[in-house]
Amino acid sequence: MGGFWADKTVVVTGGSGFLGSHVVAQLAARGCTRIVVPRRRDYDLTQGAAVERLYRDAKPDMLIHLAAVVGGIGANRDNPGSFFYQNLMMGTQLIEQARLHGLRKFVAIGTICAYPKFTPVPFREDDLWDGYPEETNAPYGLAKKMMLVQAQAYRQQYGTNVIFLLPVNLYGPRDNVHPHSSHVIPALIRKCLEARDAGASHIDVWGTGNASREFLYVDDATEGILLAAERYDSPDPVNLGSGMEITIRDLITLIARLCQFQGEIRYDATKPDGQPRRCLDVTRARERFGFTALTPFEDGLRRTIAWYESVRHAHPDGHVV
C-alpha cells in the first residue's frame, strides 16, 4: 500500500473533521507523506478563486472530497438553503478546478440522502434516479448528488477521473456529538449517558422509532474510501455500507443498554422519522474494489461509547474532534 501512496500529494477536504481525521491518519499509515488539509479560514471551498488557489498551492495528484455542511434531521430542516448552496458550490468548484488542473483522480463522497424517499430495500445504485429524496434532507442530498452528474459528464467530455461513493450513516470515535447538529448514534449516546448520570427517569427521542437505518463504522468507511481511491476507475456510483438494517427503536434500546441507562424511552411522534428505511446493496463495492465492512455493530458502538466517556467532560459543548 505504501508504494501506491508514497509518491502522491493528496488533498483531503474536511480532513480535520470526523471521517476526514480517520482518512488522514490512514493515508499516513499507508505511506503518504504529502497530505494537505485545507482549512476554511485559508480556502473557502464555495468560492472559485479560493479553490483555484488551493490547486495552485497544493499541486495535488489526488483530491478526496469529504468536506460537507451536514447535520441530523433537525439541522437539515432548519438550514435547507445554506446546506444546498454550500454543498453544491464546493463540489462544483472542486471538480471544475480538477479538470482545469489535470488532476489525476478525484474521489467524491456523496450521501445516502441522495436516494429516493421510498427506494426499495436494499438500495441499489441503479435506483438513485427513481424518485425524489426524503423531504427533510432533500436539499443536502441533491446538492451532493450533483457531483455524480458532474463526474459522469466531465468523464465523458473531458476524461476527468472522478469516482463517486455513497457511504451510509457513519458512526465511531471523534464523531460530532453537539446536541443541535449530531446524527442519531452520537446524539443518543450523549442523551443516554447524561440521563444515566443525572438519574433521569426517562429520555425523549424524535419520531416513532419505526424507521430503519444502516450504519457503517468509521474505520470501515475509511478503508472503503482508500480502496476505491487505489483501485476504482469508473463512472458508476458505488455504495459503501455494512449491509445491516436496524430500526431506530431497536437501536435506542441497544444504546441504552450499552450506556447502562435503565429509564423509560419516550417517543415523540410529532417529530419526523426521516426516510422510512435505509439498507444498502453492497455488492458493487465488493466486486469492483474488494471492500467488505468488518466491524460488528455492537463492537463499534462499544468503542464509540468508550471514546465519548473518555472525552465528554473535557468538551461539554460536544465539539470533540
C-alpha positions as CSV (number, residue, x, y, z in Angstrom):
1,M,0.0,0.0,0.0
2,G,2.8,2.4,0.8
3,G,4.1,2.1,-2.7
4,F,0.8,3.4,-4.1
5,W,0.6,6.5,-1.8
6,A,4.3,7.2,-1.3
7,D,4.8,9.5,-4.3
8,K,1.5,11.3,-4.2
9,T,0.3,14.7,-2.9
10,V,-3.2,14.2,-1.6
11,V,-5.6,17.0,-0.7
12,V,-8.3,15.9,1.8
13,T,-11.1,18.4,2.2
14,G,-12.8,18.1,5.5
15,G,-9.6,16.3,6.7
16,S,-9.9,17.8,10.2
17,G,-13.5,16.5,10.7
18,F,-14.9,13.2,11.9
19,L,-14.4,11.0,8.8
20,G,-11.5,13.1,7.5
21,S,-9.4,12.7,10.5
22,H,-9.5,9.0,10.2
23,V,-8.8,9.1,6.4
24,V,-5.8,11.4,7.0
25,A,-4.4,9.1,9.7
26,Q,-4.8,6.0,7.4
27,L,-3.2,7.8,4.5
28,A,-0.1,8.5,6.7
29,A,-0.1,4.9,7.9
30,R,-0.1,3.7,4.2
31,G,2.9,5.8,3.4
32,C,1.6,9.1,2.1
33,T,3.9,11.8,3.3
34,R,2.3,14.8,1.4
35,I,-1.2,15.3,2.8
36,V,-2.8,18.7,2.5
37,V,-5.8,19.5,4.7
38,P,-7.3,22.9,3.7
39,R,-8.9,25.0,6.4
40,R,-11.8,27.2,5.8
41,R,-10.0,30.3,7.1
42,D,-7.5,29.8,4.3
43,Y,-9.6,28.4,1.5
44,D,-13.4,28.9,1.3
45,L,-14.3,26.0,-1.0
46,T,-17.5,27.6,-2.1
47,Q,-15.5,30.3,-3.9
48,G,-14.0,29.5,-7.3
49,A,-10.9,31.8,-6.7
50,A,-10.1,30.1,-3.4
51,V,-10.4,26.6,-4.9
52,E,-8.2,27.6,-7.8
53,R,-5.6,28.9,-5.4
54,L,-5.8,25.6,-3.4
55,Y,-5.0,23.6,-6.5
56,R,-2.2,26.1,-7.4
57,D,-0.7,26.0,-3.9
58,A,-1.0,22.2,-3.2
59,K,-0.4,20.8,-6.7
60,P,-2.2,17.6,-5.8
61,D,-2.2,14.3,-7.6
62,M,-5.4,13.3,-5.9
63,L,-8.2,15.0,-4.0
64,I,-10.6,13.3,-1.6
65,H,-13.6,15.5,-1.1
66,L,-15.0,14.8,2.4
67,A,-16.0,18.4,3.3
68,A,-19.7,18.8,3.9
69,V,-22.1,21.1,5.7
70,V,-24.3,18.5,7.3
71,G,-26.4,17.5,10.3
72,G,-29.3,15.4,11.5
73,I,-32.9,15.8,10.6
74,G,-33.4,18.9,12.7
75,A,-30.3,20.7,11.2
76,N,-31.4,19.8,7.7
77,R,-34.9,21.1,8.3
78,D,-33.6,24.4,9.8
79,N,-30.9,25.0,7.1
80,P,-32.1,23.8,3.7
81,G,-30.9,26.8,1.7
82,S,-27.4,27.0,3.2
83,F,-26.9,23.3,3.2
84,F,-27.9,23.2,-0.5
85,Y,-25.8,26.1,-1.6
86,Q,-22.6,25.3,0.3
87,N,-22.5,21.7,-0.6
88,L,-23.4,22.3,-4.2
89,M,-20.8,25.0,-4.7
90,M,-18.0,23.1,-3.0
91,G,-18.5,20.1,-5.3
92,T,-18.9,22.1,-8.4
93,Q,-15.9,24.3,-7.9
94,L,-13.6,21.5,-6.8
95,I,-14.4,19.2,-9.8
96,E,-14.2,22.1,-12.3
97,Q,-10.7,23.0,-11.0
98,A,-9.7,19.3,-11.1
99,R,-10.5,19.4,-14.8
100,L,-8.6,22.6,-15.4
101,H,-5.5,21.5,-13.4
102,G,-5.4,17.9,-14.9
103,L,-5.9,16.2,-11.5
104,R,-5.1,12.5,-11.7
105,K,-8.0,11.4,-9.6
106,F,-10.9,13.0,-7.7
107,V,-12.7,10.9,-5.0
108,A,-16.2,12.4,-4.5
109,I,-18.1,11.4,-1.3
110,G,-21.8,11.6,-1.7
111,T,-24.5,10.8,0.7
112,I,-27.2,8.1,1.2
113,C,-29.6,11.0,1.5
114,A,-29.4,11.2,-2.3
115,Y,-31.6,8.1,-2.7
116,P,-35.4,8.5,-3.3
117,K,-37.6,8.5,-0.2
118,F,-39.2,5.2,-1.0
119,T,-36.3,3.3,-2.5
120,P,-36.8,-0.5,-2.4
121,V,-34.6,-2.2,0.2
122,P,-31.8,-3.0,-0.3
123,F,-30.8,0.3,-2.1
124,R,-29.1,-0.4,-5.4
125,E,-27.1,2.2,-7.1
126,D,-29.3,1.9,-10.2
127,D,-32.2,3.2,-8.0
128,L,-30.7,6.6,-7.5
129,W,-32.9,8.4,-10.0
130,D,-36.2,6.6,-9.4
131,G,-37.8,9.3,-7.2
132,Y,-37.3,12.4,-5.0
133,P,-35.3,12.2,-1.8
134,E,-36.9,12.4,1.7
135,E,-38.1,16.0,2.1
136,T,-36.2,16.9,5.3
137,N,-32.8,16.2,3.7
138,A,-33.5,16.6,0.0
139,P,-31.6,19.9,-0.5
140,Y,-28.5,18.4,1.0
141,G,-28.9,15.1,-0.7
142,L,-29.5,16.6,-4.1
143,A,-26.6,19.0,-3.8
144,K,-24.3,16.1,-3.2
145,K,-25.9,14.1,-5.9
146,M,-25.0,16.8,-8.5
147,M,-21.4,15.7,-8.0
148,L,-22.4,12.4,-9.7
149,V,-23.9,14.2,-12.6
150,Q,-20.8,16.4,-13.0
151,A,-18.4,13.5,-12.5
152,Q,-20.1,11.5,-15.3
153,A,-20.4,14.5,-17.6
154,Y,-16.8,15.5,-17.1
155,R,-15.5,12.0,-17.5
156,Q,-17.5,11.7,-20.8
157,Q,-16.5,15.1,-22.2
158,Y,-13.0,15.8,-20.7
159,G,-11.8,12.4,-19.5
160,T,-11.6,13.7,-15.9
161,N,-11.1,10.8,-13.5
162,V,-13.8,11.3,-10.9
163,I,-15.3,8.5,-8.8
164,F,-18.5,8.8,-6.7
165,L,-19.0,6.9,-3.4
166,L,-22.2,6.8,-1.4
167,P,-21.4,6.0,2.3
168,V,-24.3,5.1,4.6
169,N,-24.7,6.7,8.0
170,L,-21.4,6.7,9.8
171,Y,-20.5,6.4,13.5
172,G,-17.4,6.0,15.6
173,P,-14.9,7.8,17.8
174,R,-14.4,11.5,17.1
175,D,-18.0,11.9,15.8
176,N,-19.9,15.1,16.3
177,V,-22.0,14.9,19.5
178,H,-23.3,18.5,19.5
179,P,-27.0,18.4,20.5
180,H,-28.1,20.6,17.6
181,S,-26.2,19.1,14.7
182,S,-25.2,15.5,15.6
183,H,-26.6,12.4,13.9
184,V,-28.6,9.7,15.6
185,I,-26.0,7.5,17.2
186,P,-23.8,10.2,18.8
187,A,-27.0,12.1,19.8
188,L,-28.4,9.0,21.5
189,I,-25.2,8.1,23.2
190,R,-24.9,11.6,24.7
191,K,-28.5,11.6,25.7
192,C,-28.3,8.2,27.4
193,L,-25.1,8.9,29.3
194,E,-26.3,12.3,30.5
195,A,-29.6,10.8,31.6
196,R,-27.8,7.9,33.4
197,D,-25.5,10.3,35.3
198,A,-28.4,12.6,36.2
199,G,-30.6,9.7,37.4
200,A,-33.3,10.7,35.0
201,S,-36.4,8.6,34.8
202,H,-36.7,8.8,31.0
203,I,-35.3,10.2,27.8
204,D,-37.3,11.8,24.9
205,V,-36.4,10.8,21.3
206,W,-37.6,12.1,17.9
207,G,-40.1,10.1,15.8
208,T,-41.9,6.9,16.2
209,G,-38.9,4.6,16.3
210,N,-40.2,2.6,13.4
211,A,-37.8,4.0,10.7
212,S,-34.8,1.8,10.0
213,R,-31.2,2.7,9.3
214,E,-27.9,1.1,8.3
215,F,-24.7,2.1,10.0
216,L,-21.0,1.9,8.9
217,Y,-18.2,2.1,11.4
218,V,-15.8,5.0,10.6
219,D,-12.7,2.7,10.2
220,D,-14.6,0.6,7.7
221,A,-15.7,3.7,5.8
222,T,-12.1,4.9,5.7
223,E,-10.9,1.5,4.3
224,G,-13.6,1.6,1.6
225,I,-12.7,5.1,0.5
226,L,-9.0,4.3,0.3
227,L,-9.5,1.1,-1.5
228,A,-11.7,2.9,-4.1
229,A,-9.1,5.6,-4.4
230,E,-6.4,2.9,-5.1
231,R,-8.4,0.5,-7.3
232,Y,-11.6,2.0,-8.8
233,D,-11.9,3.9,-12.0
234,S,-15.5,4.0,-13.4
235,P,-18.4,6.5,-13.8
236,D,-20.7,4.1,-11.8
237,P,-21.6,5.3,-8.3
238,V,-20.8,2.8,-5.5
239,N,-22.5,2.2,-2.1
240,L,-20.3,1.9,0.9
241,G,-22.1,0.2,3.7
242,S,-22.3,-2.8,6.1
243,G,-25.4,-4.4,4.6
244,M,-27.2,-4.4,8.0
245,E,-30.5,-2.8,9.0
246,I,-31.9,-1.9,12.4
247,T,-35.0,0.0,13.5
248,I,-34.4,3.2,15.5
249,R,-36.4,1.6,18.3
250,D,-34.0,-1.3,18.5
251,L,-31.1,1.0,18.1
252,I,-32.1,3.1,21.1
253,T,-32.8,0.0,23.2
254,L,-29.3,-1.3,22.4
255,I,-27.5,2.0,23.0
256,A,-29.4,2.5,26.3
257,R,-28.3,-1.0,27.4
258,L,-24.6,-0.3,26.5
259,C,-24.7,3.1,28.2
260,Q,-26.3,1.4,31.3
261,F,-29.3,3.8,31.2
262,Q,-32.3,1.9,32.6
263,G,-35.0,4.6,32.4
264,E,-38.0,4.9,30.1
265,I,-37.7,5.7,26.4
266,R,-40.4,8.1,25.2
267,Y,-41.1,8.6,21.5
268,D,-42.3,12.0,20.2
269,A,-44.3,11.1,17.1
270,T,-44.9,14.8,16.3
271,K,-41.2,14.9,15.1
272,P,-40.3,13.5,11.7
273,D,-38.8,10.0,11.3
274,G,-36.9,10.9,8.1
275,Q,-36.6,8.3,5.4
276,P,-38.7,5.2,6.3
277,R,-36.0,2.6,5.6
278,R,-32.3,2.5,4.8
279,C,-30.3,-0.5,3.9
280,L,-27.8,-0.8,1.1
281,D,-26.9,-3.4,-1.5
282,V,-23.1,-3.5,-1.0
283,T,-22.3,-6.0,-3.9
284,R,-20.7,-3.4,-6.2
285,A,-18.1,-2.3,-3.7
286,R,-17.1,-5.9,-3.0
287,E,-16.9,-6.8,-6.7
288,R,-15.3,-3.7,-8.0
289,F,-12.6,-3.0,-5.5
290,G,-12.8,-5.7,-2.8
291,F,-14.4,-3.7,0.1
292,T,-16.4,-5.5,2.8
293,A,-17.2,-3.9,6.2
294,L,-15.7,-6.0,9.0
295,T,-16.7,-4.3,12.3
296,P,-19.6,-5.9,14.2
297,F,-22.2,-3.3,15.0
298,E,-22.2,-3.8,18.8
299,D,-18.4,-3.7,18.9
300,G,-18.4,-0.4,17.0
301,L,-20.9,1.0,19.4
302,R,-18.9,-0.1,22.5
303,R,-15.8,1.6,21.1
304,T,-17.8,4.8,20.3
305,I,-19.3,4.9,23.8
306,A,-15.9,4.3,25.4
307,W,-14.3,7.1,23.4
308,Y,-17.1,9.6,24.3
309,E,-16.9,8.6,28.0
310,S,-13.2,9.4,27.9
311,V,-13.6,12.9,26.4
312,R,-17.0,14.3,27.2
313,H,-16.3,16.1,30.5
314,A,-13.5,18.0,28.8
315,H,-15.7,19.0,25.9
316,P,-19.2,19.8,27.3
317,D,-20.2,21.7,24.1
318,G,-19.9,18.5,22.0
319,H,-17.1,19.7,19.7
320,V,-14.5,17.0,20.4
321,V,-12.8,16.3,17.0
